[in-house]
């Protein structure tokens, strides 16, 4: 039933005068859903995005102000990345063995 209704609305939307009224009606029907989505974005996702950008900016400024700290922390970071890479390789080997069986 819903597919039939959509097909009829799409057909009517192509007509010159009636189509404009149909498009306006569809927009009015979708308006509450759009407003809810926009409200959710503004209250949930946008603050998290701004917080992440602010945190990244603060970290970047800290690195730029203290290049010696970056040089000292680089080996620690490389060791951590090497550990994570080794862990991922063992996981991959385990998955390949499971797929082979």
N, C-alpha and C positions, 0 to 999 in steps of 0.2 A: 504494500500500500504506500509506504514511504517513497519507494523508488518511483512509483507511478506519479505521485504528487510532485516529486522533484523534476521528473521529465516534463510534466505539464507546466510547472513554473518556469523551467528553462525555455520551453517553447514560447510561452507568453512573454517572457522577458525580451525576446527578439523582436516583438512587434513594436511599431513606432510609438504610439501614444500609450497603449495599455502596458507596454513593456516598462516604461518609466515608472508607472504607478506600482507595478509588480516589484520592481527593484527597490522602490522606497518601502513597500510593505515588508519585504524580506529583510531589509536593513533594520526596520523597527522591531521585527521579531527577534533578530539576532542581537539587538542592542544590550539587553540585560546580561547576556553571556559575555559579550565583549567587555562590558564594564566590570564584570566580576574578574575576568582574566587580567584586565589592566590594573585593577585594585590589588590583586594577588601579586602581580609583578612589582607594583610600587611599594607594597608593605613587606614582602618577603624576599624577593630576589634582588631588587635594587640595593637595599641596605647591605646585603651580603657582598654584592659586587663592589660597592663603594668601600667597604671595610677591607676587602682583599686588595683593592688598588691602593688604598692608604697604607696598608702594611707593606706592600711591595715598594712603594715610594720611600717609606721610612728605611727599609733594608738597603735600598739602593743608595740613599744618602749616607747611611752609616758606612757602607763599603767605600764610597767615594771620599769620605772624610778620613778614613783610616786604611790606607792601602797595605800597611805592614800587617794588619790583622788578617787581611785577605791572603797574603803570602804565607802566613802561619797556619791558616785554616785549610789551605788547599790540600796538603797531604792527608789531613783527616778526612776531608770530603772524598778524595780519591780512594782511600781505603774503604770507606763506606760504600762507594759505588762498586768497587771490586767485589766486596762481599755480596751485595745485591745481585751483581751479574752472575756470580758463582751459584747463588741460590736459584736464580732463574734458569740457569743451565741444568741444574739437577732436576728441577721441576719439569723442564722440557724433556729431558731424557726419560724421566718417569712416565710422562704422558705418552711419549713415543713407544715405550715398552708396553704400556697398557693398550695402545691402539694396535700394536703388532700382535697381541694375543687375541 
